């Protein structure tokens, strides 16, 4: 879990063929929130700039998320609020019934949101739990419910499973605060030398 002081974390996106070394996510993480900017080239070769901020309560339940994406095609914005018990509304206050029961969000493309269910669930080694995620995909800022699961394999390793039709699975290594270090073929943590 994050400490009381603000932390700065960076990842390098490695998911875009031909642009595996281009881009950076810079995350500022503090008690109750995250603020990040990601610069990358998407799989079609288009530059994208994603800015997001997330606020959560003291039980790591997401209460608010604000996203802005800029591409050559223009700017898109999304603002979501949650009551922390699985009820979501959009920027105008309209209920988002398709997300009913979702406590956490998962934003593509960032590994930061993988930490939210880990902080809240506090899984023991060998324990597996399923989650209903409000999944947001950039650059289009589409929103849908996606079932996912995490299994804690060891002190700092988890198996992530997407329980949708993709059946995507990957083992994630995390640091002492349950924040992703490397996400195979998608992100690499930028660490200080020495």
JOKA-V994801 format. One line per field, one symbol per residue. ss: DSSP state (A for helix, B for strand, O for the rest). psi: psi as a letter, one per 30 degrees, with the letter a starting at -180 (. if undefined). burial: I if it has 24 or more other ideal C-beta (glycine too) atoms within 12 Angstrom, else O. A space follows every 50 residues. Layout:
BEGIN
ss = ???
psi = ???
burial = ???
END
This chain:
BEGIN
ss = OOOOOOBBBBBBBOOOOOOOOOOBBBBBBBOOBBBBBBBBBOOOOOBBBB BBBBBBOOOOOBBBBBBBBBBOOBBBBBBBBBOOOOOBBOOOOOBOAAAO OOOBBBBBOOOOOAAAAAAAAOOOOOOBBBBBBBBBBOOOOBBBBBBBBB BBBBOOBBBBBBOOOOOOBBBBBBOOOOOBBBBOOOBBBBOOOO
psi = lllflkkkkkkkkgfjkfhfgklkkjkjklkglkklkkklklfggkkkjk klkkklafghkkfkkkkkkkaffakkkkkkkkgfggkklafggkkiffgk fkelljkkjkfefffefeeeehklkfkkkkkjkjkkklffhlklkkklkk kjeaegkkkkkkgafehkkkkkklafghkkdkjkgelkkjlkk.
burial = IIOOOOIOIIIIIIIIOOOOOOIIIIIOIOOOIIIIIIIIIIOOOOOIII IIIIIIOOOIIIIIIIIIIOOOOOOIOIIIIIOOOOIIOIOOOOOIOOIO OIIIIIIIIIIIIIIIIIIIIOIOOOOOIOIIIIIIIIIOIOIOIIIIII IIOOOOIIIIIOOOOOOOOIIIIIIOOIIIIIIOOIIIIOOOOO
END
